[in-house]
Structures are given as structure tokens and as C-alpha cells.
Amino acid sequence: MDISVESLETPALTKAQLAELLFEQIGLNKRESKDMIDAFFNLVSDSLVEGDDVKISGFGNFQIRTKAPRPGRNPRTGEAIPIQSRRVVTFHASHKLKEQIQDEGRTPVLL
């Protein structure tokens, strides 16, 4: 079943809008829709916190990367300050998603 997001009012797709789409187009009640969206994002974030990559077929990969410490500077004062190592999340779009974005004649992205 395809879910159309053509009726969205804002350019950003929010969790509340995803839950509303599940309610309208699949028939889940509003509570179940919200719980399903929250469970999905909790699962993704928990996996990333544990250091596991998240791969969503046809969409892309979320990966944790550790950035090394490096020298930096305060742009206002020019003072040198050390930047500590940290973990960051990176996203790499799948080839399918990249193709959909490049095809201007295609219908809007369907979830």
C-alpha cells in the first residue's frame, strides 16, 4: 500500500504528520499510529546510541562515526581552543532514493 504525502502543508515531514498519515491511509487509530512512529524512531535512535548502523532498504544508511580531536579557534576572538573527540551520525542515501530525487517528472515520494 502506498502512502501519499501530497497534502502536507509544510515542507518538513514531522512525526505528528507521519502518525496522521498512518491514521488516515492505513486505518490505525490515532494512539496506535503515534505509538508506532515513536517505537520506530526509538528503535533507530537506540541502535545508533549502541553504535550499530541502521540500514533501511530503499532509503539509506545511518552510521555512527567517531571524529578525532582537533585544534579549533574561537571565530570571535581568534583564540585557539581544542575540540574534543565526539560521535556523530551520518546519513548516506540509497541509490533508489537518489534516483527518485533526480527524477523531476516522478510523482512525490511515496512512503
C-alpha positions in Angstrom: 0.0 0.0 0.0 1.4 3.4 -1.0 1.1 6.4 1.3 0.9 9.7 -0.4 2.3 12.8 1.3 0.9 15.3 -1.3 -1.4 17.0 1.2 1.3 18.2 3.6 1.2 21.9 4.4 4.8 22.4 5.5 8.0 21.4 3.6 9.1 19.3 6.6 7.6 16.0 7.4 7.0 15.7 11.1 6.4 12.7 13.4 2.9 14.0 14.0 2.2 14.2 10.3 3.5 10.6 9.8 1.1 9.4 12.6 -1.7 11.3 10.9 -0.9 9.6 7.6 -1.0 6.2 9.2 -4.3 7.1 10.8 -5.9 8.4 7.5 -4.5 6.0 4.9 -4.0 2.7 6.8 -6.8 2.9 9.3 -4.8 2.6 12.6 -6.3 4.6 15.4 -4.5 7.8 16.4 -3.0 6.3 19.5 -1.6 3.2 17.7 -0.3 5.5 14.9 1.6 7.7 17.3 2.9 4.7 19.3 4.1 3.0 16.1 6.0 6.1 14.9 7.5 6.6 18.4 8.6 3.0 18.6 10.2 3.2 15.1 12.3 6.3 16.0 13.2 4.9 19.4 14.4 1.7 17.8 16.5 3.7 15.3 18.0 6.1 18.0 18.7 3.3 20.5 20.5 1.3 17.8 22.6 4.3 16.9 23.4 5.0 20.6 24.6 1.4 20.9 27.0 2.0 18.0 25.0 -0.1 15.5 24.4 1.1 11.9 20.8 1.4 10.8 20.1 0.3 7.2 16.7 1.0 5.7 16.4 -0.8 2.3 15.5 1.6 -0.5 16.0 4.7 1.7 19.6 4.8 3.1 22.0 4.1 5.9 22.5 5.9 9.2 26.0 5.3 10.6 27.9 6.4 13.8 31.3 7.9 13.1 33.9 9.0 15.7 35.5 12.3 14.9 39.1 12.7 16.2 40.1 15.6 18.5 41.4 18.6 16.6 42.6 22.1 17.1 40.0 24.8 16.6 39.6 28.5 17.2 37.0 30.9 18.6 35.9 32.9 15.5 35.2 36.0 17.5 38.5 36.2 19.4 40.8 34.1 17.3 41.8 32.2 20.4 42.9 28.6 19.9 40.7 26.0 21.6 40.8 22.3 21.4 37.8 20.4 20.0 37.3 17.1 21.8 36.6 13.8 20.0 32.9 13.1 19.5 30.5 10.7 17.9 28.3 11.9 15.0 25.5 10.4 12.9 26.0 10.4 9.2 23.3 9.5 6.6 24.0 8.0 3.1 21.1 7.9 0.8 20.4 4.7 -1.1 20.7 4.6 -4.9 16.9 4.3 -5.2 16.4 7.4 -3.1 19.0 9.3 -5.1 17.3 8.3 -8.3 13.9 9.4 -7.0 15.3 12.8 -6.1 16.9 13.2 -9.5 13.7 12.2 -11.5 11.9 15.5 -11.7 9.0 14.0 -13.6 8.2 11.4 -10.9 5.3 11.7 -8.6 6.1 12.8 -5.0 8.0 10.3 -2.8 5.7 7.6 -1.5 6.2 6.0 1.9 
